[in-house]
């Protein structure tokens, strides 16, 4: 099953602008103090980049190579003139290659309850990646047991996407290329220098062109919801090897309704505001988008996509990472996640109880934003997550 159409659909829908940047090892590449110069200017109160710039990647290295200029590579999947510079050089926004993690108790000292975190669970290991860190790095090359994983976040698209970074027996390390496609993050791999669309999860320029990464389930939710559900979980540490004003938002007011995505040159789809958050789902060749404005009203949406029944959960209480200059002070935009409603051979239906909890109609058990039954007869049961953008 392919999912790149979901993400392409999301971009065309302009869920939330996109722009991300740069590739190269944090310890090899030079860094830039440049930041997007668009309608929504970053307004962090501290310097955006405070590391001492290095010499940059050597011109002959994959990190510095421009695969679009290598004639021997396959034909690019997208027009090259639509892949544009976002400002910083490769890995000017440095990925994290050797992530460190802390426990919930330590992270609670610097995370506000409503701050957004990306939650990933693989091989019975569950981790949270705070957006207050991801906004400044965009890519974390990580490991869940024996599975190599890349966790990504594009601030200008508000897309948190996670990939298995092993392809045909080779583990790839990803960085930020400094390029944007449809105002969205273009990654590069250090093994071949190929460019990859984060939204598609696919190589679009270079030796690996056409290669598809496997998407892995992930969701953005509030810190308080994560720590309540998984008090023994791991949290990405602020000890990244870089000095950044973690907690500050360098894209202040970027998701203001009515504003235009940074460096997006396509036609704005009039069906929704360009900055409307949506949940994008693609299954078996069919793609659908669920606006947060609708989800906030309904709280639970049952639907069928590509012949597969799904259910979308929404809970309020998660702050935007792209609103105020301090993420903890940003407005509540809520959180959404997608699941298969079938459990133990039975299809469940869901509703909202008088306390605002999501419950299944059969047993009245309460379910959290992670699709886990936290009270009632089904306590301990868990729904299967569906990859979504």
Order of alpha helices (4+ residues) and beta strands (2+ residues): alpha-beta-beta-alpha-beta-beta-alpha-beta-beta-beta-beta-beta-beta-beta-beta-beta-beta-beta-alpha-beta-beta-beta-alpha-beta-beta-beta-beta-beta-beta-beta-beta-beta-beta
